[in-house]
Amino acid sequence: MSRHPEFPLDKELIYLNHAAVSPWPQRAVQAVTAFAEQNSIYGSQFYPQWLQKEQQLRKQLTQLLNAPSTDDIALVKNTSEALSFVAYGLQWQAGDNIVSSNQEFPSNRIPWQSLADQGVEFREAELNSTDAPEQALFNLVDHNTRLLTISSIQFATGLRLDLEKIGEFCKQHNILFCIDAIQSLGCVEFDVQAYQADFVMADGHKWMLGPEGLGVFYTSPSSREKLKLTQYGWHMVADTHHYENKPWSIHPGARRFECGSPNMLGIHAWSASLSLLLETGMKTVEKQAIDHSDYLIDRIENSKKLTLLSSHKNKLKSAIVVFKHRYAENSTLFKCLSDQNVACAMRGQGIRFSPHFYNSSEELARALDIAENFT
């Protein structure tokens, strides 16, 4: 099988699990190695260069999200932290409600459900209850709805929602719009301005090909001011590197959500990974990833042994494909695939394949051959 030069994976491994944790490209490995070697020899003597790399990462993320400014970008530990910033930053009143779906990953459910003791209701729409999943969300909205929060692509089904449509609805009804974009960023084109998003968050370790422990939190300027801070430290003040700042003031931009020292190792790795995506171009990345999912869907639909579970009728497509075997349990099929070095996951009601742009058609064909022929 032909291999992308940035991904010298084990020759026996077929990696179709980017919706979980992705392998790093070679340039990320090289960036971390160089950073570690520099530390071992010079300590922090090159810290000014590290700060330049941090700013480069902010610019890359601004481009990836089509955010208006780097001032709208915060570097956070993970998606859950950013969602918690919103959940516990907004001033709630008893009787308020939040609209979401019944397909959300726990990160986009638990923070909102934890507000129940404040009298806040978390409403979960059945996305399959109507022909348009967006309408299922709208049907739960009333005059007490403060926020609508949704995953841009559902982790266990691959369902991709029309974020422009949802954003316009939220704007018309004066509802805050929060997007968990972890299954979109790095795989499909994304535009916070077109979506009229108030809050967007995602970890870097899935489709963005970065390390765990570092994510992005976008806030629009007006929505940012609605959030009270829940964490404080030296790094979230306006004059960050003036350590005698008495009195101090909160940073005017999104960096107010970064309370302490940055994850410089992760910053170097993630910036390198994003450089590959941006050099390739997100239009190209999306096309190749979706082409792969189209191939998988076509093969599965024409298979006598496999059944497609993913939604494939929506005009918006994702690179997540979920299926099951007609004559075998999911756990049995998953073990077979894993034993034959196909990296995938059990999600929803079946097996989840999530190929990225760099996978080859030969890999996809081989993985499906194994799935079809193991019994």
DRENVEX-698572 format. One record per residue (C-alpha): x, y, z; residue number from 0. Coordinates in Angstrom, 3 decimals. Layout:
N
((X,Y,Z),NUM)
...
//
This chain:
375
((0.000,0.000,0.000),0)
((1.242,3.487,-0.845),1)
((1.949,5.699,2.156),2)
((1.769,9.452,2.604),3)
((5.318,10.603,3.423),4)
((4.149,12.455,6.537),5)
((2.611,9.294,8.002),6)
((5.116,6.409,8.041),7)
((2.756,4.155,9.961),8)
((3.595,0.533,10.630),9)
((3.263,-1.233,7.284),10)
((0.709,-3.671,8.727),11)
((-1.488,-0.942,10.234),12)
((-4.550,0.581,8.549),13)
((-5.431,3.673,10.586),14)
((-9.140,4.555,10.388),15)
((-9.669,6.059,13.832),16)
((-9.125,9.797,13.396),17)
((-12.438,10.557,15.099),18)
((-10.767,9.260,18.292),19)
((-7.023,10.034,18.409),20)
((-4.881,10.636,15.330),21)
((-1.260,9.739,14.654),22)
((1.082,12.712,14.389),23)
((2.595,13.705,11.073),24)
((6.377,13.502,10.847),25)
((6.769,17.256,11.088),26)
((5.104,17.233,14.525),27)
((7.471,14.511,15.715),28)
((10.427,16.528,14.422),29)
((9.151,19.718,16.081),30)
((8.824,18.018,19.470),31)
((12.236,16.380,19.143),32)
((13.875,19.707,18.278),33)
((12.078,21.445,21.147),34)
((13.157,18.773,23.636),35)
((16.763,18.861,22.449),36)
((16.813,22.655,22.681),37)
((15.524,22.442,26.263),38)
((18.172,19.927,27.238),39)
((20.971,22.155,25.960),40)
((19.735,25.726,26.486),41)
((16.892,25.574,28.983),42)
((14.562,28.514,28.407),43)
((17.110,30.751,26.673),44)
((14.991,30.719,23.516),45)
((11.718,31.573,25.269),46)
((11.100,34.614,23.004),47)
((11.077,32.218,20.043),48)
((8.632,29.983,21.880),49)
((6.290,32.943,22.266),50)
((6.542,33.527,18.520),51)
((5.543,29.894,17.933),52)
((2.583,30.371,20.276),53)
((1.460,33.390,18.273),54)
((1.904,31.420,15.045),55)
((-0.418,28.738,16.384),56)
((-3.047,31.373,17.185),57)
((-2.802,32.649,13.618),58)
((-3.144,29.124,12.217),59)
((-6.241,28.489,14.322),60)
((-7.684,31.849,13.296),61)
((-7.293,30.787,9.680),62)
((-8.741,27.326,10.271),63)
((-11.868,28.737,11.948),64)
((-12.043,31.859,9.769),65)
((-12.153,33.872,12.976),66)
((-11.984,37.668,12.671),67)
((-8.886,38.019,14.881),68)
((-6.317,36.120,16.917),69)
((-7.785,38.031,19.876),70)
((-10.777,35.684,19.587),71)
((-8.617,32.571,20.089),72)
((-7.784,31.013,23.467),73)
((-5.555,27.988,23.934),74)
((-7.169,25.648,26.459),75)
((-6.539,22.178,27.833),76)
((-9.443,20.488,26.053),77)
((-13.010,20.769,24.778),78)
((-14.511,20.002,28.179),79)
((-12.666,22.890,29.807),80)
((-13.932,25.332,27.179),81)
((-17.510,24.049,27.481),82)
((-17.261,24.443,31.247),83)
((-16.083,28.038,30.779),84)
((-19.368,28.722,28.997),85)
((-21.572,26.667,31.307),86)
((-20.213,28.320,34.441),87)
((-19.456,31.704,32.906),88)
((-23.019,32.597,31.922),89)
((-25.399,34.015,34.504),90)
((-28.336,31.609,34.646),91)
((-31.787,32.068,36.087),92)
((-34.080,29.331,37.336),93)
((-36.346,28.346,34.447),94)
((-33.739,28.870,31.724),95)
((-33.229,26.000,29.301),96)
((-30.495,24.784,26.979),97)
((-31.325,22.951,23.747),98)
((-29.069,20.203,22.420),99)
((-29.406,16.686,21.006),100)
((-29.568,13.130,22.311),101)
((-26.454,12.172,20.315),102)
((-23.886,14.354,22.072),103)
((-20.540,13.151,23.386),104)
((-20.452,13.486,27.217),105)
((-18.263,16.610,26.939),106)
((-21.207,18.487,25.415),107)
((-23.766,17.075,27.813),108)
((-22.394,16.771,31.339),109)
((-21.443,20.473,31.881),110)
((-24.977,21.524,30.943),111)
((-26.681,18.802,32.958),112)
((-24.636,19.883,35.981),113)
((-26.561,23.177,35.966),114)
((-29.747,21.417,37.077),115)
((-29.214,22.555,40.676),116)
((-29.506,26.138,39.394),117)
((-32.886,25.366,37.873),118)
((-31.562,25.109,34.304),119)
((-33.166,22.483,32.055),120)
((-31.136,20.563,29.464),121)
((-33.316,19.549,26.514),122)
((-32.203,16.770,24.163),123)
((-33.707,16.698,20.688),124)
((-34.179,13.415,18.846),125)
((-32.315,14.310,15.668),126)
((-33.900,11.481,13.708),127)
((-37.449,12.550,14.553),128)
((-37.803,14.776,11.473),129)
((-36.418,14.840,7.945),130)
((-34.318,17.870,8.942),131)
((-32.327,17.312,12.153),132)
((-31.963,21.076,12.596),133)
((-35.740,21.356,12.882),134)
((-35.714,18.824,15.704),135)
((-33.568,21.292,17.645),136)
((-35.762,24.254,16.764),137)
((-38.859,22.396,17.933),138)
((-37.535,22.390,21.513),139)
((-36.859,26.125,21.644),140)
((-39.155,28.414,23.621),141)
((-38.946,31.866,25.192),142)
((-36.832,30.499,28.064),143)
((-34.109,29.049,25.798),144)
((-30.818,30.843,26.508),145)
((-28.390,28.705,24.531),146)
((-28.293,26.062,21.812),147)
((-25.268,23.773,21.923),148)
((-24.529,21.106,19.349),149)
((-21.726,19.005,17.911),150)
((-21.022,20.059,14.341),151)
((-20.656,16.366,13.419),152)
((-21.979,13.622,15.662),153)
((-19.276,11.263,16.899),154)
((-21.325,8.049,16.807),155)
((-23.280,8.542,13.571),156)
((-21.306,10.958,11.408),157)
((-24.359,13.231,11.090),158)
((-23.231,16.684,9.972),159)
((-25.554,19.565,10.768),160)
((-26.241,22.758,8.826),161)
((-24.498,25.236,11.106),162)
((-25.400,28.255,8.982),163)
((-29.079,27.398,9.315),164)
((-28.793,26.893,13.071),165)
((-26.752,30.069,13.517),166)
((-29.308,32.151,11.644),167)
((-32.139,30.680,13.735),168)
((-30.269,31.467,16.963),169)
((-29.572,35.028,15.865),170)
((-33.226,35.617,14.971),171)
((-34.366,34.288,18.349),172)
((-31.636,35.953,20.449),173)
((-30.189,32.592,21.532),174)
((-26.510,31.986,22.149),175)
((-24.966,29.435,19.758),176)
((-22.265,27.046,21.008),177)
((-20.521,24.525,18.720),178)
((-18.466,21.506,19.759),179)
((-16.344,21.340,16.593),180)
((-14.004,18.510,17.532),181)
((-15.260,16.234,14.722),182)
((-15.053,19.016,12.098),183)
((-11.921,21.095,12.551),184)
((-9.070,19.599,10.552),185)
((-11.382,17.487,8.404),186)
((-13.930,19.821,6.796),187)
((-13.989,23.535,6.089),188)
((-15.267,25.644,8.973),189)
((-16.371,29.278,9.278),190)
((-17.336,30.795,12.637),191)
((-18.443,34.001,10.938),192)
((-20.788,32.298,8.469),193)
((-22.234,30.270,11.356),194)
((-22.676,33.403,13.529),195)
((-21.227,31.323,16.357),196)
((-20.839,32.713,19.851),197)
((-18.629,29.910,21.187),198)
((-16.639,27.184,19.407),199)
((-14.288,24.656,20.976),200)
((-12.257,21.595,19.975),201)
((-9.296,19.470,21.052),202)
((-6.349,19.199,18.698),203)
((-5.812,15.431,18.908),204)
((-8.439,14.214,16.445),205)
((-8.692,15.478,12.862),206)
((-6.235,18.318,13.552),207)
((-3.514,15.686,14.041),208)
((-2.126,17.272,17.197),209)
((-1.299,16.106,20.731),210)
((-3.765,15.528,23.527),211)
((-3.940,18.192,26.223),212)
((-4.316,21.266,24.016),213)
((-7.398,22.730,22.374),214)
((-8.920,25.887,20.942),215)
((-11.702,28.057,22.375),216)
((-13.226,30.691,20.096),217)
((-15.455,33.444,21.483),218)
((-17.014,36.315,19.585),219)
((-16.212,39.688,21.214),220)
((-19.799,40.394,22.296),221)
((-20.380,36.892,23.664),222)
((-17.026,36.856,25.442),223)
((-18.181,39.744,27.599),224)
((-21.138,37.672,28.799),225)
((-18.839,35.161,30.513),226)
((-17.645,35.729,34.045),227)
((-14.231,34.207,34.646),228)
((-13.934,31.017,36.674),229)
((-10.130,30.735,36.654),230)
((-7.520,33.356,37.525),231)
((-3.739,33.529,37.241),232)
((-0.770,35.458,35.944),233)
((-1.355,34.710,32.266),234)
((-4.921,36.032,31.904),235)
((-4.134,39.673,32.709),236)
((-3.808,42.486,30.183),237)
((-0.076,43.094,30.713),238)
((0.935,39.458,30.892),239)
((4.695,39.821,31.208),240)
((4.695,42.777,33.602),241)
((4.940,40.730,36.759),242)
((4.640,43.677,39.174),243)
((1.221,44.583,37.758),244)
((-0.521,46.294,40.645),245)
((-3.352,46.891,40.025),246)
((-4.085,44.390,37.250),247)
((-6.850,44.131,34.675),248)
((-8.323,41.235,32.698),249)
((-6.950,40.622,29.205),250)
((-9.312,42.272,26.690),251)
((-9.260,39.284,24.315),252)
((-9.879,35.557,24.563),253)
((-6.586,35.052,26.359),254)
((-8.465,35.936,29.520),255)
((-9.406,32.233,29.588),256)
((-5.732,31.158,29.819),257)
((-4.984,31.463,33.501),258)
((-1.478,29.980,33.668),259)
((1.635,28.911,31.801),260)
((1.106,27.658,28.249),261)
((1.728,24.100,27.087),262)
((4.790,24.970,24.994),263)
((5.561,21.381,24.039),264)
((2.031,20.887,22.762),265)
((2.105,24.243,21.000),266)
((5.160,23.249,18.961),267)
((3.628,19.897,18.010),268)
((0.191,21.258,17.141),269)
((1.517,24.140,15.088),270)
((3.539,21.693,13.004),271)
((0.496,19.474,12.463),272)
((-1.706,22.391,11.431),273)
((0.921,23.529,8.970),274)
((0.379,20.285,7.045),275)
((-3.398,20.785,6.883),276)
((-3.110,24.429,5.875),277)
((-0.445,23.709,3.250),278)
((-2.625,20.968,1.815),279)
((-5.626,23.297,1.950),280)
((-8.816,22.528,3.811),281)
((-10.801,22.345,0.583),282)
((-8.513,19.534,-0.585),283)
((-8.468,17.866,2.836),284)
((-12.262,17.840,2.988),285)
((-12.670,16.545,-0.558),286)
((-10.269,13.660,-0.046),287)
((-11.720,12.709,3.341),288)
((-15.293,12.819,2.006),289)
((-14.277,10.863,-1.103),290)
((-12.996,8.160,1.230),291)
((-16.267,8.066,3.168),292)
((-18.253,7.977,-0.098),293)
((-16.229,4.944,-1.176),294)
((-16.859,3.194,2.144),295)
((-20.581,3.966,2.018),296)
((-20.902,2.716,-1.553),297)
((-19.091,-0.533,-0.753),298)
((-21.114,-1.127,2.398),299)
((-24.442,-0.421,0.711),300)
((-23.606,-2.937,-1.983),301)
((-22.354,-5.560,0.447),302)
((-24.373,-8.692,1.227),303)
((-22.791,-8.950,4.671),304)
((-22.566,-5.361,5.933),305)
((-25.251,-2.842,6.853),306)
((-24.740,0.902,6.783),307)
((-25.845,2.724,9.933),308)
((-24.580,6.225,9.138),309)
((-26.913,8.810,7.714),310)
((-25.967,9.469,4.088),311)
((-28.982,11.367,2.792),312)
((-27.993,14.792,4.105),313)
((-26.425,17.220,1.648),314)
((-23.610,17.844,4.142),315)
((-21.254,14.887,4.481),316)
((-18.697,13.823,7.056),317)
((-15.778,11.400,7.098),318)
((-17.361,9.225,9.801),319)
((-18.906,5.964,8.574),320)
((-20.668,3.562,10.950),321)
((-21.783,0.069,9.954),322)
((-22.423,-3.396,11.331),323)
((-22.194,-6.984,10.141),324)
((-25.440,-8.750,9.311),325)
((-24.399,-12.044,10.889),326)
((-21.960,-11.160,13.680),327)
((-21.834,-9.141,16.882),328)
((-20.087,-5.773,16.849),329)
((-17.612,-6.920,19.485),330)
((-16.654,-9.943,17.383),331)
((-16.146,-7.869,14.255),332)
((-14.203,-5.238,16.175),333)
((-11.844,-7.859,17.596),334)
((-11.303,-9.307,14.145),335)
((-10.475,-5.903,12.678),336)
((-8.186,-5.029,15.584),337)
((-6.409,-8.392,15.373),338)
((-5.720,-7.695,11.694),339)
((-4.354,-4.215,12.452),340)
((-7.303,-2.078,11.407),341)
((-7.528,0.840,13.845),342)
((-11.217,1.693,14.273),343)
((-13.777,2.005,17.074),344)
((-17.059,0.633,18.351),345)
((-19.425,3.600,18.478),346)
((-23.166,3.991,18.389),347)
((-24.692,0.741,17.220),348)
((-21.773,-0.490,15.143),349)
((-18.188,-0.129,13.938),350)
((-16.876,3.344,13.160),351)
((-14.365,3.982,10.380),352)
((-13.013,7.533,10.230),353)
((-10.438,7.930,7.429),354)
((-8.476,11.148,6.921),355)
((-7.291,12.821,3.731),356)
((-3.991,10.942,3.643),357)
((-5.409,7.412,3.720),358)
((-5.127,5.420,0.502),359)
((-7.911,3.704,-1.426),360)
((-6.000,0.433,-1.040),361)
((-6.243,0.741,2.753),362)
((-9.982,1.324,2.648),363)
((-10.562,-1.634,0.330),364)
((-8.428,-3.907,2.505),365)
((-10.277,-2.891,5.693),366)
((-13.666,-3.615,4.141),367)
((-12.423,-6.915,2.731),368)
((-11.502,-7.971,6.259),369)
((-14.896,-6.856,7.586),370)
((-16.796,-8.752,4.924),371)
((-14.787,-11.948,4.892),372)
((-14.004,-12.736,8.517),373)
((-16.939,-15.176,8.919),374)
//
